[in-house]
């Protein structure tokens, strides 16, 4: 590596370092002001474990399972009954071969 390659590279490094230092010192007051600023809204801290109430039976059951209120076997049996009931009320219909299932 000759001096013809070192001088431009060194100049580039010096320019980049100078621009970085300039950007740092230019933005520093804004960062300090933001750090010292108090929040404008009265933000009441929410519990990390607070979640919205479930809107479906499946959601309520899975919540009970996670909290240990019901056993895994009880959860499975209730979900099996729900699936059976759902299958009777809303049977799954497989379209004929070649039928897209879209009404024309």
Backbone as CSV, one residue per row, in Angstrom:
resi,resn,N_x,N_y,N_z,CA_x,CA_y,CA_z,C_x,C_y,C_z
1,UNK,0.848,-1.166,0.000,0.000,0.000,0.000,0.896,1.233,0.000
2,UNK,0.809,1.991,-1.034,1.666,3.161,-1.180,1.042,4.397,-0.565
3,UNK,1.803,5.473,-0.562,1.325,6.720,0.041,0.190,7.339,-0.768
4,UNK,0.051,6.938,-2.030,-1.039,7.483,-2.845,-2.391,6.950,-2.371
5,UNK,-2.401,5.791,-1.737,-3.654,5.236,-1.222,-3.914,5.667,0.216
6,UNK,-2.864,5.910,0.968,-3.006,6.227,2.390,-3.559,7.633,2.598
7,UNK,-3.078,8.602,1.865,-3.478,10.001,2.048,-4.987,10.185,1.817
8,UNK,-5.558,9.690,0.696,-7.011,9.860,0.523,-7.820,9.113,1.593
9,UNK,-7.354,7.925,1.980,-8.075,7.161,2.991,-8.031,7.877,4.338
10,UNK,-6.883,8.407,4.705,-6.738,9.151,5.953,-7.596,10.416,5.920
11,UNK,-7.644,11.069,4.794,-8.484,12.266,4.650,-9.957,11.916,4.823
12,UNK,-10.367,10.800,4.241,-11.752,10.354,4.357,-12.106,10.041,5.809
13,UNK,-11.210,9.373,6.515,-11.447,9.053,7.924,-11.565,10.331,8.745
14,UNK,-10.699,11.302,8.491,-10.742,12.568,9.231,-12.045,13.316,8.952
15,UNK,-12.495,13.319,7.704,-13.748,13.993,7.356,-14.924,13.314,8.052
16,UNK,-14.952,11.987,8.038,-16.058,11.253,8.669,-16.071,11.502,10.171
17,UNK,-14.914,11.459,10.818,-14.844,11.728,12.255,-15.264,13.159,12.578
18,UNK,-14.867,14.102,11.747,-15.244,15.502,11.969,-16.750,15.690,11.846
19,UNK,-17.350,15.087,10.824,-18.799,15.196,10.646,-19.556,14.515,11.781
20,UNK,-19.041,13.384,12.246,-19.680,12.691,13.365,-19.628,13.540,14.628
21,UNK,-18.480,14.144,14.905,-18.349,15.007,16.081,-19.259,16.222,15.960
22,UNK,-19.348,16.799,14.785,-20.215,17.952,14.560,-21.683,17.581,14.804
23,UNK,-22.103,16.435,14.276,-23.484,15.986,14.470,-23.765,15.721,15.949
24,UNK,-22.807,15.126,16.646,-22.980,14.833,18.071,-23.171,16.120,18.868
25,UNK,-22.289,17.084,18.668,-22.373,18.322,19.440,-23.574,19.172,19.029
26,UNK,-24.034,19.049,17.803,-25.216,19.795,17.370,-26.485,19.206,17.983
27,UNK,-26.557,17.887,18.122,-27.760,17.232,18.631,-27.770,17.101,20.150
28,UNK,-26.645,17.303,20.788,-26.528,17.101,22.231,-27.511,17.945,23.046
29,UNK,-27.698,19.233,22.772,-28.673,20.012,23.558,-30.100,19.483,23.423
30,UNK,-30.464,19.025,22.246,-31.815,18.492,22.053,-32.016,17.226,22.874
31,UNK,-31.009,16.383,22.941,-31.118,15.162,23.734,-31.218,15.485,25.223
32,UNK,-30.453,16.471,25.678,-30.519,16.862,27.091,-31.899,17.427,27.428
33,UNK,-32.442,18.253,26.540,-33.762,18.840,26.788,-34.832,17.757,26.834
34,UNK,-34.741,16.787,25.957,-35.725,15.704,25.934,-35.600,14.831,27.174
35,UNK,-34.392,14.660,27.653,-34.165,13.826,28.834,-34.753,14.482,30.080
36,UNK,-34.663,15.798,30.173,-35.134,16.520,31.351,-36.613,16.884,31.289
37,UNK,-37.246,16.715,30.139,-38.641,17.092,29.965,-39.550,16.106,30.692
38,UNK,-40.557,16.646,31.371,-41.555,15.823,32.053,-42.637,15.438,31.048
39,UNK,-43.254,14.269,31.216,-44.334,13.892,30.297,-45.514,14.846,30.434
40,UNK,-46.119,15.174,29.305,-47.226,16.121,29.298,-48.541,15.479,29.705
41,UNK,-48.650,14.196,29.549,-49.875,13.490,29.880,-49.703,12.798,31.225
42,UNK,-50.798,12.680,31.929,-50.750,11.961,33.192,-50.859,10.478,32.880
43,UNK,-49.734,9.883,32.637,-49.708,8.470,32.264,-49.713,7.626,33.525
44,UNK,-50.830,6.977,33.764,-50.882,6.084,34.916,-50.312,4.748,34.493
45,UNK,-49.367,4.232,35.248,-48.751,2.967,34.845,-49.756,1.830,34.894
46,UNK,-49.711,1.022,33.857,-50.585,-0.142,33.794,-49.782,-1.366,34.143
47,UNK,-50.434,-2.280,34.744,-49.766,-3.519,35.123,-49.331,-4.263,33.871
48,UNK,-48.173,-4.870,33.939,-47.654,-5.612,32.789,-48.498,-6.843,32.515
49,UNK,-49.246,-7.283,33.516,-50.048,-8.489,33.333,-51.489,-8.173,32.977
50,UNK,-51.860,-6.888,32.883,-53.240,-6.559,32.562,-53.500,-6.825,31.084
51,UNK,-54.481,-7.638,30.829,-54.875,-7.968,29.463,-56.379,-7.779,29.362
52,UNK,-56.874,-7.498,28.177,-58.319,-7.341,28.034,-59.036,-8.662,28.298
53,UNK,-60.261,-8.544,28.762,-61.067,-9.730,29.021,-61.358,-10.447,27.706
54,UNK,-61.338,-11.782,27.710,-61.610,-12.520,26.471,-63.061,-12.343,26.042
55,UNK,-63.269,-12.350,24.737,-64.619,-12.166,24.206,-65.229,-13.469,23.710
56,UNK,-64.465,-14.554,23.735,-64.979,-15.844,23.291,-64.809,-16.871,24.399
57,UNK,-65.575,-17.934,24.302,-65.458,-19.011,25.279,-64.082,-19.663,25.205
58,UNK,-63.561,-19.802,23.987,-62.225,-20.382,23.827,-61.175,-19.519,24.520
59,UNK,-61.319,-18.204,24.395,-60.384,-17.291,25.049,-60.468,-17.377,26.562
60,UNK,-61.689,-17.474,27.081,-61.866,-17.595,28.529,-61.273,-18.903,29.034
61,UNK,-61.482,-19.976,28.289,-60.930,-21.276,28.697,-59.410,-21.268,28.678
62,UNK,-58.823,-20.698,27.638,-57.359,-20.679,27.580,-56.790,-19.794,28.690
63,UNK,-57.491,-18.718,29.040,-57.061,-17.883,30.163,-57.112,-18.644,31.475
64,UNK,-58.177,-19.415,31.673,-58.286,-20.228,32.886,-57.194,-21.283,32.935
65,UNK,-56.883,-21.861,31.796,-55.821,-22.866,31.743,-54.477,-22.239,32.093
66,UNK,-54.191,-21.051,31.550,-52.919,-20.392,31.822,-52.789,-19.977,33.289
67,UNK,-53.909,-19.612,33.907,-53.866,-19.222,35.317,-53.911,-20.423,36.249
68,UNK,-54.087,-21.617,35.700,-54.114,-22.824,36.522,-55.454,-23.078,37.183
69,UNK,-56.510,-22.429,36.710,-57.831,-22.605,37.302,-58.487,-23.901,36.846
70,UNK,-58.121,-24.391,35.670,-58.631,-25.678,35.189,-57.448,-26.534,34.756
71,UNK,-57.671,-27.845,34.723,-56.593,-28.762,34.326,-56.545,-28.888,32.807
72,UNK,-55.443,-29.451,32.325,-55.292,-29.636,30.878,-56.345,-30.600,30.337
73,UNK,-56.618,-31.653,31.090,-57.608,-32.627,30.611,-59.001,-32.003,30.562
74,UNK,-59.331,-31.168,31.548,-60.627,-30.490,31.531,-60.707,-29.536,30.346
75,UNK,-59.623,-28.808,30.082,-59.576,-27.897,28.941,-59.798,-28.665,27.637
76,UNK,-59.093,-29.797,27.491,-59.234,-30.593,26.264,-60.651,-31.125,26.090
77,UNK,-61.269,-31.602,27.170,-62.619,-32.159,27.041,-63.630,-31.070,26.682
78,UNK,-63.498,-29.891,27.281,-64.418,-28.799,26.955,-64.205,-28.347,25.514
79,UNK,-62.952,-28.242,25.083,-62.678,-27.844,23.702,-63.195,-28.888,22.716
80,UNK,-63.121,-30.157,23.094,-63.647,-31.219,22.228,-65.162,-31.079,22.088
81,UNK,-65.857,-30.794,23.190,-67.305,-30.592,23.124,-67.653,-29.355,22.295
82,UNK,-66.862,-28.290,22.449,-67.103,-27.085,21.648,-66.910,-27.358,20.159
83,UNK,-65.867,-28.112,19.828,-65.612,-28.439,18.425,-66.730,-29.299,17.857
84,UNK,-67.220,-30.232,18.652,-68.317,-31.089,18.200,-69.576,-30.258,17.965
85,UNK,-69.872,-29.360,18.897,-71.050,-28.501,18.751,-70.913,-27.603,17.527
86,UNK,-69.714,-27.057,17.326,-69.468,-26.189,16.181,-69.614,-26.964,14.875
87,UNK,-69.164,-28.215,14.868,-69.277,-29.045,13.669,-70.736,-29.342,13.339
88,UNK,-71.569,-29.500,14.360,-72.992,-29.762,14.120,-73.711,-28.497,13.642
89,UNK,-73.363,-27.362,14.227,-74.040,-26.116,13.870,-73.548,-25.538,12.545
90,UNK,-72.255,-25.694,12.260,-71.651,-25.135,11.046,-70.790,-26.208,10.384
91,UNK,-71.424,-27.157,9.696,-70.623,-28.240,9.099,-69.704,-27.720,7.994
92,UNK,-68.546,-28.343,7.900,-67.558,-27.992,6.887,-67.909,-28.727,5.607
93,UNK,-68.122,-27.993,4.518,-68.508,-28.588,3.243,-67.324,-28.491,2.293
94,UNK,-66.879,-29.645,1.799,-65.772,-29.687,0.850,-66.352,-29.580,-0.550
95,UNK,-65.867,-28.648,-1.383,-66.401,-28.506,-2.740,-66.057,-29.717,-3.609
96,UNK,-66.888,-29.929,-4.621,-66.652,-31.010,-5.581,-65.340,-30.763,-6.315
97,UNK,-64.775,-31.801,-6.886,-63.529,-31.665,-7.648,-63.758,-30.719,-8.820
98,UNK,-62.915,-29.726,-8.961,-63.024,-28.762,-10.045,-63.927,-27.590,-9.732
99,UNK,-64.688,-27.674,-8.641,-65.571,-26.583,-8.257,-64.796,-25.625,-7.366
100,UNK,-64.781,-24.351,-7.746,-64.032,-23.371,-6.962,-64.784,-22.960,-5.710
101,UNK,-66.076,-23.227,-5.658,-66.875,-22.842,-4.513,-67.358,-21.408,-4.578
102,UNK,-67.037,-20.715,-5.667,-67.442,-19.323,-5.826,-68.715,-19.286,-6.658
103,UNK,-69.728,-18.608,-6.138,-70.997,-18.508,-6.863,-70.815,-17.603,-8.071
104,UNK,-71.393,-18.015,-9.174,-71.271,-17.221,-10.406,-72.511,-16.436,-10.681
